[in-house]
């Protein structure tokens, strides 16, 4: 009886050690990155930020962000599983471990770096002021006291706060630009490429002053260090092979993968 109890005690200790080891690991059993589902790279995009992500007529996600996420999955030998998710909640969703990553045009900021880790930049951008053609707003100084529309939770919202306290939030940049075109608000601050595409679609808006440049990167949960390494390795291969430039030119119409001088 004593021997039996001793064996049970030993087995209990071994089992406890195995559980603790599993809980403390950020890697899969084969030493690779831990994923939400084995064999899949589950990443989120806005779906409301053309040409970076949008939903096509067939209900499929498309755009530069989507293409980059799929290319990374291919490099990692995984099945790409993109999902649409509200931009303003994306960082919180990654922090809460709901998805593997956010390939959603996130600008790297100190505030966001407190919540998640970021990959190397996969493109460069910057905020731009857009107005209606008859507007007297030309520069950031002209925004004082004006009503500016932005995408909720974006860095453009913070940019607007530097110039005015009259800010209107929208779920996406596209809806903010549409509202501006239809006579609402005085200006919108958003990405230059998104604004230019809206103009091509017939929106009655014009581009004014650019407010700076920014680095856009992929957001990953802080504990997922092996996944971050794998993503950075994949991005380097895509850059070195020219595939990233090719995707940029295909979806955006320009090479936005090079850091501005």
C-alpha positions as CSV (number, residue, x, y, z in Angstrom):
1,X,0.0,0.0,0.0
2,X,2.8,2.4,0.9
3,X,4.5,1.6,-2.5
4,X,1.3,2.3,-4.3
5,X,0.9,5.6,-2.6
6,X,4.5,6.5,-3.3
7,X,4.0,5.7,-7.0
8,X,0.8,7.9,-7.1
9,X,2.7,10.7,-5.4
10,X,5.6,10.5,-8.0
11,X,3.1,10.5,-10.9
12,X,1.4,13.5,-9.5
13,X,4.6,15.4,-9.3
14,X,5.6,14.5,-12.8
15,X,2.2,15.5,-14.2
16,X,2.3,18.8,-12.3
17,X,5.8,19.5,-13.8
18,X,4.5,18.8,-17.3
19,X,1.5,21.1,-16.9
20,X,3.8,23.9,-15.6
21,X,6.2,23.4,-18.5
22,X,3.3,23.6,-21.0
23,X,1.9,26.7,-19.5
24,X,5.2,28.5,-19.5
25,X,6.0,27.7,-23.2
26,X,5.3,30.2,-26.0
27,X,6.3,27.6,-28.6
28,X,4.6,24.7,-30.2
29,X,5.7,21.1,-29.5
30,X,8.1,21.1,-32.5
31,X,9.8,24.3,-31.3
32,X,8.1,26.6,-33.8
33,X,5.7,29.5,-33.2
34,X,2.5,28.8,-31.3
35,X,-0.6,29.4,-33.4
36,X,-4.3,29.6,-32.6
37,X,-4.8,26.6,-34.8
38,X,-2.1,24.2,-36.0
39,X,-1.2,24.7,-39.6
40,X,-2.9,28.1,-40.0
41,X,-1.9,31.7,-39.8
42,X,-5.0,33.5,-38.5
43,X,-4.7,37.3,-39.0
44,X,-7.0,40.2,-38.9
45,X,-7.5,43.2,-41.2
46,X,-9.8,46.2,-41.1
47,X,-11.7,45.3,-44.3
48,X,-12.6,49.0,-44.5
49,X,-9.4,50.6,-45.6
50,X,-8.9,50.4,-49.3
51,X,-6.5,49.7,-51.0
52,X,-5.0,48.0,-48.0
53,X,-8.0,45.9,-47.1
54,X,-11.6,45.8,-48.3
55,X,-14.3,43.3,-49.2
56,X,-14.8,42.6,-53.0
57,X,-18.1,42.0,-54.8
58,X,-17.8,38.3,-54.0
59,X,-17.5,38.9,-50.3
60,X,-13.8,38.1,-50.2
61,X,-11.2,40.1,-48.4
62,X,-8.7,41.8,-50.7
63,X,-6.0,44.5,-50.6
64,X,-2.3,45.0,-49.8
65,X,-2.6,44.0,-46.2
66,X,-4.5,40.8,-47.1
67,X,-1.9,39.9,-49.8
68,X,1.0,40.5,-47.4
69,X,-0.6,38.3,-44.7
70,X,-1.1,35.5,-47.3
71,X,2.5,35.9,-48.6
72,X,3.8,35.5,-45.0
73,X,1.6,32.4,-44.5
74,X,3.1,30.9,-47.7
75,X,6.6,31.6,-46.5
76,X,5.8,29.9,-43.2
77,X,4.2,26.9,-44.9
78,X,0.8,27.7,-43.3
79,X,-2.7,28.2,-44.5
80,X,-3.7,31.9,-44.6
81,X,-6.9,32.6,-42.7
82,X,-7.7,36.4,-42.9
83,X,-10.6,37.8,-40.9
84,X,-12.3,41.2,-40.9
85,X,-12.1,43.0,-37.6
86,X,-12.9,46.6,-36.5
87,X,-9.6,48.5,-36.5
88,X,-10.1,50.3,-33.2
89,X,-10.3,47.0,-31.4
90,X,-7.5,45.1,-33.3
91,X,-4.7,45.8,-30.8
92,X,-6.8,44.7,-27.9
93,X,-7.8,41.5,-29.7
94,X,-4.2,40.6,-30.3
95,X,-3.3,41.3,-26.7
96,X,-6.1,39.1,-25.6
97,X,-4.7,36.3,-27.7
98,X,-7.8,36.0,-30.0
99,X,-5.8,35.9,-33.3
100,X,-2.2,35.2,-34.3
101,X,-1.5,38.7,-35.7
102,X,-3.0,41.9,-37.1
103,X,-1.8,42.8,-40.6
104,X,-3.9,45.9,-40.5
105,X,-1.7,48.9,-41.4
106,X,-0.9,49.7,-37.8
107,X,1.4,52.6,-37.3
108,X,4.1,51.9,-34.8
109,X,3.6,54.1,-31.7
110,X,5.0,54.0,-28.2
111,X,1.4,53.6,-26.8
112,X,0.7,50.5,-29.0
113,X,4.1,49.1,-28.2
114,X,3.0,48.9,-24.5
115,X,0.3,46.4,-25.5
116,X,1.8,44.4,-28.4
117,X,5.0,43.8,-30.3
118,X,5.5,44.9,-33.8
119,X,7.3,43.4,-36.8
120,X,9.7,45.2,-39.0
121,X,7.8,47.8,-41.1
122,X,6.2,46.3,-44.3
123,X,5.4,49.8,-45.7
124,X,5.7,53.5,-45.0
125,X,3.0,56.1,-45.0
126,X,1.8,59.3,-43.3
127,X,-1.2,61.4,-42.4
128,X,-2.6,63.9,-44.9
129,X,-5.3,66.6,-44.6
130,X,-8.2,66.2,-47.1
131,X,-10.9,68.8,-47.6
132,X,-13.6,69.6,-50.1
133,X,-12.4,71.6,-53.2
134,X,-14.0,74.9,-52.0
135,X,-12.4,74.8,-48.5
136,X,-10.1,77.5,-47.2
137,X,-8.2,74.9,-45.2
138,X,-4.7,74.4,-46.7
139,X,-2.4,73.7,-43.8
140,X,-2.5,72.3,-40.3
141,X,-2.7,75.8,-38.9
142,X,-6.0,76.2,-40.7
143,X,-7.5,73.3,-38.7
144,X,-7.8,75.3,-35.5
145,X,-11.5,75.3,-34.4
146,X,-12.5,73.2,-37.4
147,X,-14.4,69.9,-37.3
148,X,-12.1,67.0,-38.4
149,X,-13.4,63.5,-39.1
150,X,-11.1,60.5,-38.5
151,X,-11.1,56.7,-38.1
152,X,-11.7,55.8,-34.5
153,X,-8.6,54.5,-32.7
154,X,-6.2,55.5,-35.5
155,X,-3.1,57.6,-35.2
156,X,-4.9,60.1,-37.4
157,X,-7.2,60.7,-34.5
158,X,-4.2,61.7,-32.4
159,X,-2.9,63.9,-35.2
160,X,-6.2,65.8,-35.3
161,X,-6.1,66.3,-31.5
162,X,-2.9,68.4,-32.0
163,X,-4.9,71.0,-34.0
164,X,-8.5,71.0,-32.9
165,X,-10.9,69.8,-30.2
166,X,-13.7,69.2,-32.6
167,X,-13.2,65.6,-33.7
168,X,-15.8,63.2,-35.2
169,X,-15.0,59.5,-35.1
170,X,-16.0,56.9,-37.8
171,X,-15.5,53.2,-37.9
172,X,-13.4,53.5,-41.1
173,X,-11.4,56.1,-43.1
174,X,-13.6,55.4,-46.1
175,X,-16.8,56.4,-44.3
176,X,-15.1,59.5,-42.9
177,X,-14.1,60.6,-46.4
178,X,-17.5,59.9,-47.8
179,X,-19.1,62.0,-45.2
180,X,-16.6,64.8,-46.0
181,X,-17.5,64.5,-49.7
182,X,-21.2,64.7,-48.9
183,X,-20.8,68.1,-47.1
184,X,-20.2,67.0,-43.5
185,X,-17.3,68.2,-41.4
186,X,-14.5,70.5,-42.5
187,X,-11.7,68.0,-43.1
188,X,-10.4,64.4,-42.8
189,X,-7.0,63.3,-41.8
190,X,-6.1,59.9,-43.2
191,X,-3.5,58.1,-45.4
192,X,-2.6,59.7,-48.7
193,X,-3.2,56.6,-50.7
194,X,-6.6,56.0,-49.2
195,X,-7.6,59.5,-49.9
196,X,-6.3,59.4,-53.5
197,X,-8.3,56.2,-54.2
198,X,-11.4,57.9,-52.8
199,X,-10.9,60.8,-55.3
200,X,-10.6,58.2,-58.1
201,X,-13.9,56.8,-57.1
202,X,-15.5,60.2,-57.5
203,X,-15.4,61.6,-53.9
204,X,-15.5,65.4,-54.0
205,X,-12.3,65.9,-51.9
206,X,-8.8,67.2,-52.5
207,X,-5.5,66.6,-50.9
208,X,-3.9,69.3,-48.8
209,X,-0.8,69.2,-46.5
210,X,1.0,66.0,-45.5
211,X,1.6,65.9,-41.7
212,X,4.6,63.5,-41.6
213,X,5.6,59.9,-42.2
214,X,5.1,56.7,-40.3
215,X,6.1,53.0,-40.2
216,X,3.3,50.4,-40.6
217,X,3.9,47.0,-39.1
218,X,2.3,43.7,-38.1
219,X,1.0,43.4,-34.5
220,X,1.7,40.3,-32.5
221,X,1.0,39.3,-28.9
222,X,4.0,40.1,-26.7
223,X,4.4,36.5,-25.5
224,X,4.5,35.2,-29.1
225,X,8.2,35.9,-29.6
226,X,8.9,32.9,-31.9
227,X,6.0,33.9,-34.1
228,X,7.4,37.5,-34.3
229,X,10.8,36.1,-35.4
230,X,9.2,33.9,-38.0
231,X,7.2,36.9,-39.4
232,X,10.3,39.1,-39.6
233,X,12.2,36.3,-41.3
234,X,9.3,35.9,-43.9
235,X,9.2,39.7,-44.4
236,X,12.9,39.8,-45.1
237,X,12.6,37.1,-47.7
238,X,9.6,38.9,-49.3
239,X,11.7,42.2,-49.4
240,X,14.8,40.6,-50.7
241,X,13.0,38.7,-53.5
242,X,11.1,41.8,-54.6
243,X,7.7,40.1,-53.9
244,X,6.8,42.8,-51.4
245,X,7.4,45.6,-53.9
246,X,5.4,43.6,-56.5
247,X,2.4,43.4,-54.1
248,X,2.7,47.1,-53.3
249,X,2.6,48.1,-56.9
250,X,-0.2,45.7,-57.7
251,X,-2.6,46.9,-54.9
252,X,-1.4,50.4,-54.2
253,X,0.1,51.5,-57.6
254,X,3.4,52.5,-56.1
255,X,6.3,51.2,-54.1
256,X,5.6,52.1,-50.5
257,X,8.0,49.5,-49.1
258,X,11.1,51.8,-49.0
259,X,11.7,54.1,-46.1
260,X,11.6,57.8,-47.2
261,X,14.9,59.6,-47.3
